[in-house]
Amino acid sequence: TNMTQGWWLLHYANNYLSLNLITKDALVAEPVLWLQLQHPTQAKADLNLSLTQTEQGYTAALPAALAPTRWRLQLTPLDRRWRLRGDLTLPHVQQALLHPG
């Protein structure tokens, strides 16, 4: 079993992202994950963040608050051998489900 079979929950609060595995049987062997946040209409607002592994999951601090819009998310390891996707709709929803896609 590897991470591509897992489902992950991304939580956004106070310019901080946390990512937690919600599929209990998936393994995580990546020290760093790469998260792309794509703005629906403004490419210059897109963000690329590295998430570092902690005991609880993965975390990253944002340089500024995310704009209120529907962000498209893509999560990959550094070598991009798999990909998870999801959407984060701010400010209405503070979390996103990331799944294979």
QUIVEN-V934981 format. One record per residue. N is the residue number from 1. RES is the residue in three letters. NEAR is the number of other ideal C-beta (glycine too) atoms within 12 Angstrom. Layout:
BEGIN
N/RES/NEAR
N/RES/NEAR
END
This chain:
BEGIN
1/THR/13
2/ASN/18
3/MET/30
4/THR/27
5/GLN/18
6/GLY/29
7/TRP/25
8/TRP/36
9/LEU/28
10/LEU/41
11/HIS/26
12/TYR/35
13/ALA/19
14/ASN/14
15/ASN/17
16/TYR/21
17/LEU/39
18/SER/29
19/LEU/40
20/ASN/27
21/LEU/31
22/ILE/20
23/THR/22
24/LYS/12
25/ASP/13
26/ALA/23
27/LEU/14
28/VAL/29
29/ALA/18
30/GLU/31
31/PRO/14
32/VAL/22
33/LEU/38
34/TRP/28
35/LEU/40
36/GLN/26
37/LEU/37
38/GLN/25
39/HIS/21
40/PRO/19
41/THR/13
42/GLN/13
43/ALA/12
44/LYS/9
45/ALA/20
46/ASP/21
47/LEU/31
48/ASN/20
49/LEU/30
50/SER/24
51/LEU/38
52/THR/22
53/GLN/22
54/THR/17
55/GLU/10
56/GLN/15
57/GLY/26
58/TYR/33
59/THR/27
60/ALA/29
61/ALA/18
62/LEU/25
63/PRO/14
64/ALA/12
65/ALA/18
66/LEU/33
67/ALA/23
68/PRO/17
69/THR/22
70/ARG/21
71/TRP/36
72/ARG/26
73/LEU/40
74/GLN/30
75/LEU/44
76/THR/27
77/PRO/25
78/LEU/17
79/ASP/12
80/ARG/15
81/ARG/13
82/TRP/26
83/ARG/23
84/LEU/39
85/ARG/26
86/GLY/31
87/ASP/25
88/LEU/38
89/THR/22
90/LEU/26
91/PRO/15
92/HIS/13
93/VAL/21
94/GLN/20
95/GLN/24
96/ALA/34
97/LEU/26
98/LEU/41
99/HIS/25
100/PRO/21
101/GLY/17
END
